[in-house]
Amino acid sequence: MDEKRGFLAVIPARGGSKRLPRKNLLECGGKPLVAWSIEAARESRYIDITLLSSDDKEILAVGEQYGIETLERPHSLADDTSSTFDAVAHAIVQCSKEYEYIVLLQPTSPLRTATHIDAAIEQLHRSGADAIVSVCEMEHSPLWSNTLPDDGSMENFLDESVRHSRSQDLPTYYRLNGAIYICKITRLLEEKSFMIRKNIVAYIMDRRSSVDIDEALDFEFAGLLLQAGTTTV
């Protein structure tokens, strides 16, 4: 791999959160939630610089404590309607140097490690792709799910093609797990999305390392796993 190619990691961490207030600062596994992503980025063999973007001074102080670059984000880019792309684009513009790749590390994935990040970067280069996004196997097949009418009837809940199928006989489905997004910066800015239309591949992670914290139950589960030290690649 050409190690001269530059990787800029951005950790976007808002101060607000509706479902789990102040979650990026809550202690999870013995340290603030955002610290797990900071450490993973710092321990990566390929990331050149890590930038913590936040509208919250307490969160920025955690970044300074861990010795990474921090960027105060305007409140207009940190409300409930702001997109992750807008925060990342702001960080790219504010960065004093140019990099070829952007690595998005959301702080809600504390079990994603430097080993995962480096494996994703290595796979990106082996594949010749312009972007790679982490996924994990779905807990349950979406073929066994459906919407429900107002009366709760399940008469047409399952398609006939899967009505009598065993779970092990169904196709394997994967979902985005939110842990790692890597993309050439030129492609990201062109399409305004990490999910570019062409030349993008998946990096498959195990479900245990794919915990994405959205609410209190996720937070408690991640804390237990972190304390047990049971992450794998």
C-alpha positions as YAML, in Angstrom:
chain: A
units: angstrom
residues:
- id: 1
  name: MET
  ca: [0.00, 0.00, 0.00]
- id: 2
  name: ASP
  ca: [1.17, 3.53, -0.77]
- id: 3
  name: GLU
  ca: [1.39, 5.02, 2.71]
- id: 4
  name: LYS
  ca: [1.90, 8.51, 1.28]
- id: 5
  name: ARG
  ca: [-1.80, 8.78, 0.53]
- id: 6
  name: GLY
  ca: [-3.36, 11.03, 3.11]
- id: 7
  name: PHE
  ca: [-6.24, 10.01, 5.35]
- id: 8
  name: LEU
  ca: [-8.17, 12.64, 7.27]
- id: 9
  name: ALA
  ca: [-10.43, 11.21, 9.99]
- id: 10
  name: VAL
  ca: [-13.39, 13.28, 11.14]
- id: 11
  name: ILE
  ca: [-15.35, 12.50, 14.29]
- id: 12
  name: PRO
  ca: [-18.59, 14.51, 14.28]
- id: 13
  name: ALA
  ca: [-19.95, 14.77, 17.81]
- id: 14
  name: ARG
  ca: [-22.90, 17.04, 18.52]
- id: 15
  name: GLY
  ca: [-23.69, 18.22, 22.01]
- id: 16
  name: GLY
  ca: [-27.40, 17.54, 21.64]
- id: 17
  name: SER
  ca: [-29.21, 14.22, 21.41]
- id: 18
  name: LYS
  ca: [-32.95, 13.69, 21.80]
- id: 19
  name: ARG
  ca: [-33.09, 9.99, 22.66]
- id: 20
  name: LEU
  ca: [-30.04, 9.89, 24.92]
- id: 21
  name: PRO
  ca: [-29.15, 13.39, 26.18]
- id: 22
  name: ARG
  ca: [-25.45, 14.29, 26.17]
- id: 23
  name: LYS
  ca: [-24.62, 10.77, 25.00]
- id: 24
  name: ASN
  ca: [-21.24, 11.65, 23.48]
- id: 25
  name: LEU
  ca: [-20.03, 12.67, 26.94]
- id: 26
  name: LEU
  ca: [-21.63, 9.86, 28.94]
- id: 27
  name: GLU
  ca: [-19.18, 7.43, 30.51]
- id: 28
  name: CYS
  ca: [-19.24, 4.16, 28.60]
- id: 29
  name: GLY
  ca: [-16.85, 1.40, 29.59]
- id: 30
  name: GLY
  ca: [-14.89, 3.76, 31.82]
- id: 31
  name: LYS
  ca: [-14.45, 6.78, 29.52]
- id: 32
  name: PRO
  ca: [-16.57, 9.30, 27.60]
- id: 33
  name: LEU
  ca: [-18.31, 7.69, 24.65]
- id: 34
  name: VAL
  ca: [-16.55, 9.92, 22.13]
- id: 35
  name: ALA
  ca: [-13.16, 8.88, 23.52]
- id: 36
  name: TRP
  ca: [-13.44, 5.37, 22.08]
- id: 37
  name: SER
  ca: [-13.52, 6.71, 18.52]
- id: 38
  name: ILE
  ca: [-10.72, 9.17, 19.27]
- id: 39
  name: GLU
  ca: [-8.49, 6.37, 20.52]
- id: 40
  name: ALA
  ca: [-9.35, 4.12, 17.57]
- id: 41
  name: ALA
  ca: [-8.36, 6.88, 15.14]
- id: 42
  name: ARG
  ca: [-5.15, 7.68, 17.00]
- id: 43
  name: GLU
  ca: [-4.11, 4.03, 17.02]
- id: 44
  name: SER
  ca: [-4.68, 3.56, 13.27]
- id: 45
  name: ARG
  ca: [-1.53, 2.97, 11.21]
- id: 46
  name: TYR
  ca: [-2.87, 4.91, 8.24]
- id: 47
  name: ILE
  ca: [-4.80, 7.92, 9.53]
- id: 48
  name: ASP
  ca: [-2.67, 11.04, 9.25]
- id: 49
  name: ILE
  ca: [-4.78, 13.45, 11.26]
- id: 50
  name: THR
  ca: [-7.91, 13.16, 13.38]
- id: 51
  name: LEU
  ca: [-10.29, 16.08, 13.70]
- id: 52
  name: LEU
  ca: [-13.06, 16.24, 16.29]
- id: 53
  name: SER
  ca: [-15.91, 18.45, 15.08]
- id: 54
  name: SER
  ca: [-18.44, 19.66, 17.64]
- id: 55
  name: ASP
  ca: [-20.62, 22.56, 18.65]
- id: 56
  name: ASP
  ca: [-20.07, 21.67, 22.31]
- id: 57
  name: LYS
  ca: [-17.12, 23.01, 24.29]
- id: 58
  name: GLU
  ca: [-17.13, 20.08, 26.73]
- id: 59
  name: ILE
  ca: [-16.82, 17.61, 23.86]
- id: 60
  name: LEU
  ca: [-14.06, 19.67, 22.26]
- id: 61
  name: ALA
  ca: [-12.27, 19.65, 25.62]
- id: 62
  name: VAL
  ca: [-12.25, 15.83, 25.53]
- id: 63
  name: GLY
  ca: [-10.57, 15.98, 22.13]
- id: 64
  name: GLU
  ca: [-7.94, 18.36, 23.45]
- id: 65
  name: GLN
  ca: [-7.41, 16.09, 26.44]
- id: 66
  name: TYR
  ca: [-6.70, 13.18, 24.09]
- id: 67
  name: GLY
  ca: [-4.34, 15.28, 21.97]
- id: 68
  name: ILE
  ca: [-6.21, 15.53, 18.68]
- id: 69
  name: GLU
  ca: [-7.21, 18.49, 16.53]
- id: 70
  name: THR
  ca: [-10.57, 20.06, 17.36]
- id: 71
  name: LEU
  ca: [-12.92, 22.20, 15.32]
- id: 72
  name: GLU
  ca: [-15.82, 24.19, 16.73]
- id: 73
  name: ARG
  ca: [-18.77, 23.62, 14.44]
- id: 74
  name: PRO
  ca: [-21.40, 26.35, 13.93]
- id: 75
  name: HIS
  ca: [-24.69, 25.59, 15.66]
- id: 76
  name: SER
  ca: [-26.37, 25.77, 12.25]
- id: 77
  name: LEU
  ca: [-24.48, 22.58, 11.35]
- id: 78
  name: ALA
  ca: [-25.27, 20.80, 14.60]
- id: 79
  name: ASP
  ca: [-29.05, 20.84, 15.01]
- id: 80
  name: ASP
  ca: [-31.45, 17.94, 14.47]
- id: 81
  name: THR
  ca: [-31.87, 18.76, 10.78]
- id: 82
  name: SER
  ca: [-28.14, 19.03, 9.98]
- id: 83
  name: SER
  ca: [-26.63, 16.27, 7.87]
- id: 84
  name: THR
  ca: [-23.41, 14.41, 8.57]
- id: 85
  name: PHE
  ca: [-22.20, 15.42, 5.12]
- id: 86
  name: ASP
  ca: [-22.52, 19.12, 6.01]
- id: 87
  name: ALA
  ca: [-20.40, 18.61, 9.14]
- id: 88
  name: VAL
  ca: [-17.76, 16.66, 7.23]
- id: 89
  name: ALA
  ca: [-17.67, 19.16, 4.37]
- id: 90
  name: HIS
  ca: [-17.18, 21.97, 6.89]
- id: 91
  name: ALA
  ca: [-14.25, 20.08, 8.43]
- id: 92
  name: ILE
  ca: [-12.65, 19.50, 5.02]
- id: 93
  name: VAL
  ca: [-12.88, 23.18, 4.13]
- id: 94
  name: GLN
  ca: [-11.47, 24.28, 7.49]
- id: 95
  name: CYS
  ca: [-8.55, 21.85, 7.36]
- id: 96
  name: SER
  ca: [-5.22, 23.54, 6.65]
- id: 97
  name: LYS
  ca: [-3.93, 20.67, 4.48]
- id: 98
  name: GLU
  ca: [-5.39, 18.66, 1.64]
- id: 99
  name: TYR
  ca: [-6.01, 14.95, 1.95]
- id: 100
  name: GLU
  ca: [-7.00, 12.32, -0.57]
- id: 101
  name: TYR
  ca: [-9.37, 10.35, 1.62]
- id: 102
  name: ILE
  ca: [-11.86, 11.16, 4.34]
- id: 103
  name: VAL
  ca: [-12.57, 8.67, 7.13]
- id: 104
  name: LEU
  ca: [-15.85, 9.24, 8.95]
- id: 105
  name: LEU
  ca: [-15.89, 7.76, 12.45]
- id: 106
  name: GLN
  ca: [-19.18, 8.29, 14.23]
- id: 107
  name: PRO
  ca: [-18.80, 8.35, 18.03]
- id: 108
  name: THR
  ca: [-21.84, 6.11, 18.42]
- id: 109
  name: SER
  ca: [-19.75, 3.07, 17.41]
- id: 110
  name: PRO
  ca: [-17.44, 2.57, 20.42]
- id: 111
  name: LEU
  ca: [-16.61, -1.06, 19.65]
- id: 112
  name: ARG
  ca: [-15.09, -0.23, 16.29]
- id: 113
  name: THR
  ca: [-11.31, -0.34, 16.77]
- id: 114
  name: ALA
  ca: [-8.14, 0.75, 14.98]
- id: 115
  name: THR
  ca: [-7.85, -2.81, 13.70]
- id: 116
  name: HIS
  ca: [-11.19, -2.48, 11.96]
- id: 117
  name: ILE
  ca: [-10.24, 0.90, 10.48]
- id: 118
  name: ASP
  ca: [-6.92, -0.36, 9.15]
- id: 119
  name: ALA
  ca: [-8.48, -3.50, 7.72]
- id: 120
  name: ALA
  ca: [-11.05, -1.37, 5.90]
- id: 121
  name: ILE
  ca: [-8.34, 0.90, 4.48]
- id: 122
  name: GLU
  ca: [-6.31, -2.08, 3.32]
- id: 123
  name: GLN
  ca: [-9.36, -3.62, 1.66]
- id: 124
  name: LEU
  ca: [-10.12, -0.29, -0.01]
- id: 125
  name: HIS
  ca: [-6.69, -0.27, -1.64]
- id: 126
  name: ARG
  ca: [-6.77, -3.94, -2.61]
- id: 127
  name: SER
  ca: [-10.11, -3.46, -4.32]
- id: 128
  name: GLY
  ca: [-9.18, -0.27, -6.16]
- id: 129
  name: ALA
  ca: [-12.48, 1.25, -5.03]
- id: 130
  name: ASP
  ca: [-13.09, 4.92, -4.32]
- id: 131
  name: ALA
  ca: [-15.10, 4.24, -1.17]
- id: 132
  name: ILE
  ca: [-15.72, 1.56, 1.44]
- id: 133
  name: VAL
  ca: [-18.51, 1.37, 4.00]
- id: 134
  name: SER
  ca: [-18.81, -0.97, 6.96]
- id: 135
  name: VAL
  ca: [-21.73, -3.38, 7.20]
- id: 136
  name: CYS
  ca: [-22.72, -6.33, 9.34]
- id: 137
  name: GLU
  ca: [-25.02, -9.29, 8.89]
- id: 138
  name: MET
  ca: [-28.62, -8.55, 9.82]
- id: 139
  name: GLU
  ca: [-29.88, -10.02, 13.07]
- id: 140
  name: HIS
  ca: [-33.03, -11.30, 11.32]
- id: 141
  name: SER
  ca: [-33.88, -11.71, 7.67]
- id: 142
  name: PRO
  ca: [-35.94, -8.80, 6.30]
- id: 143
  name: LEU
  ca: [-37.89, -11.43, 4.35]
- id: 144
  name: TRP
  ca: [-39.57, -12.29, 7.67]
- id: 145
  name: SER
  ca: [-40.71, -8.71, 8.25]
- id: 146
  name: ASN
  ca: [-43.47, -6.50, 6.91]
- id: 147
  name: THR
  ca: [-45.71, -3.60, 7.81]
- id: 148
  name: LEU
  ca: [-48.99, -4.19, 9.66]
- id: 149
  name: PRO
  ca: [-52.43, -2.85, 8.77]
- id: 150
  name: ASP
  ca: [-54.48, -0.96, 11.35]
- id: 151
  name: ASP
  ca: [-56.33, -4.12, 12.39]
- id: 152
  name: GLY
  ca: [-53.08, -6.05, 12.98]
- id: 153
  name: SER
  ca: [-53.95, -8.76, 10.48]
- id: 154
  name: MET
  ca: [-51.09, -11.06, 9.48]
- id: 155
  name: GLU
  ca: [-52.92, -12.77, 6.63]
- id: 156
  name: ASN
  ca: [-50.46, -11.46, 4.03]
- id: 157
  name: PHE
  ca: [-47.54, -10.78, 6.35]
- id: 158
  name: LEU
  ca: [-45.16, -13.29, 4.73]
- id: 159
  name: ASP
  ca: [-44.61, -13.80, 1.04]
- id: 160
  name: GLU
  ca: [-45.45, -17.30, -0.18]
- id: 161
  name: SER
  ca: [-41.84, -17.79, -1.29]
- id: 162
  name: VAL
  ca: [-40.60, -17.74, 2.32]
- id: 163
  name: ARG
  ca: [-43.65, -18.94, 4.27]
- id: 164
  name: HIS
  ca: [-42.22, -22.41, 4.87]
- id: 165
  name: SER
  ca: [-38.51, -21.55, 4.71]
- id: 166
  name: ARG
  ca: [-36.05, -22.15, 7.52]
- id: 167
  name: SER
  ca: [-33.93, -19.17, 8.56]
- id: 168
  name: GLN
  ca: [-30.72, -20.95, 7.51]
- id: 169
  name: ASP
  ca: [-32.14, -21.42, 4.01]
- id: 170
  name: LEU
  ca: [-32.79, -17.72, 3.44]
- id: 171
  name: PRO
  ca: [-30.26, -15.42, 1.72]
- id: 172
  name: THR
  ca: [-27.83, -13.53, 3.97]
- id: 173
  name: TYR
  ca: [-28.66, -9.84, 4.21]
- id: 174
  name: TYR
  ca: [-26.37, -7.08, 5.43]
- id: 175
  name: ARG
  ca: [-27.05, -3.63, 6.83]
- id: 176
  name: LEU
  ca: [-25.06, -0.45, 7.28]
- id: 177
  name: ASN
  ca: [-23.67, -0.46, 10.83]
- id: 178
  name: GLY
  ca: [-22.53, 3.19, 10.93]
- id: 179
  name: ALA
  ca: [-19.01, 2.39, 12.14]
- id: 180
  name: ILE
  ca: [-16.72, 3.24, 9.20]
- id: 181
  name: TYR
  ca: [-17.17, 5.34, 6.07]
- id: 182
  name: ILE
  ca: [-14.13, 6.02, 3.87]
- id: 183
  name: CYS
  ca: [-14.24, 7.88, 0.58]
- id: 184
  name: LYS
  ca: [-12.06, 9.83, -1.79]
- id: 185
  name: ILE
  ca: [-12.71, 13.44, -0.94]
- id: 186
  name: THR
  ca: [-13.25, 14.42, -4.56]
- id: 187
  name: ARG
  ca: [-15.98, 11.79, -4.95]
- id: 188
  name: LEU
  ca: [-17.58, 12.71, -1.63]
- id: 189
  name: LEU
  ca: [-17.84, 16.38, -2.56]
- id: 190
  name: GLU
  ca: [-19.15, 15.54, -6.04]
- id: 191
  name: GLU
  ca: [-21.97, 13.32, -4.81]
- id: 192
  name: LYS
  ca: [-22.48, 14.84, -1.34]
- id: 193
  name: SER
  ca: [-22.66, 11.36, 0.13]
- id: 194
  name: PHE
  ca: [-20.37, 8.57, 1.31]
- id: 195
  name: MET
  ca: [-22.69, 6.16, -0.50]
- id: 196
  name: ILE
  ca: [-21.34, 7.01, -3.92]
- id: 197
  name: ARG
  ca: [-23.07, 5.40, -6.88]
- id: 198
  name: LYS
  ca: [-20.14, 3.49, -8.38]
- id: 199
  name: ASN
  ca: [-16.85, 1.89, -7.34]
- id: 200
  name: ILE
  ca: [-17.81, 1.37, -3.71]
- id: 201
  name: VAL
  ca: [-17.32, -1.82, -1.67]
- id: 202
  name: ALA
  ca: [-18.40, -3.21, 1.68]
- id: 203
  name: TYR
  ca: [-16.23, -3.93, 4.70]
- id: 204
  name: ILE
  ca: [-17.95, -6.66, 6.71]
- id: 205
  name: MET
  ca: [-17.77, -6.41, 10.50]
- id: 206
  name: ASP
  ca: [-19.05, -8.82, 13.13]
- id: 207
  name: ARG
  ca: [-22.32, -7.90, 14.84]
- id: 208
  name: ARG
  ca: [-20.71, -7.62, 18.28]
- id: 209
  name: SER
  ca: [-18.40, -4.83, 17.13]
- id: 210
  name: SER
  ca: [-21.24, -3.17, 15.22]
- id: 211
  name: VAL
  ca: [-23.25, -1.90, 18.18]
- id: 212
  name: ASP
  ca: [-24.51, 1.57, 17.24]
- id: 213
  name: ILE
  ca: [-25.68, 3.66, 20.18]
- id: 214
  name: ASP
  ca: [-29.00, 5.36, 19.56]
- id: 215
  name: GLU
  ca: [-30.83, 4.91, 22.85]
- id: 216
  name: ALA
  ca: [-30.27, 3.87, 26.46]
- id: 217
  name: LEU
  ca: [-30.46, 0.11, 25.79]
- id: 218
  name: ASP
  ca: [-27.73, 0.33, 23.14]
- id: 219
  name: PHE
  ca: [-25.60, 2.34, 25.54]
- id: 220
  name: GLU
  ca: [-25.95, -0.21, 28.33]
- id: 221
  name: PHE
  ca: [-25.20, -3.10, 25.98]
- id: 222
  name: ALA
  ca: [-22.09, -1.40, 24.55]
- id: 223
  name: GLY
  ca: [-20.83, -0.65, 28.05]
- id: 224
  name: LEU
  ca: [-21.10, -4.31, 29.04]
- id: 225
  name: LEU
  ca: [-19.22, -5.44, 25.93]
- id: 226
  name: LEU
  ca: [-16.50, -2.85, 26.41]
- id: 227
  name: GLN
  ca: [-15.99, -3.87, 30.02]
- id: 228
  name: ALA
  ca: [-15.78, -7.51, 28.95]
- id: 229
  name: GLY
  ca: [-13.28, -6.64, 26.19]
- id: 230
  name: THR
  ca: [-15.01, -8.93, 23.74]
- id: 231
  name: THR
  ca: [-14.59, -7.18, 20.38]
- id: 232
  name: THR
  ca: [-13.38, -9.09, 17.33]
- id: 233
  name: VAL
  ca: [-12.55, -8.27, 13.72]
...
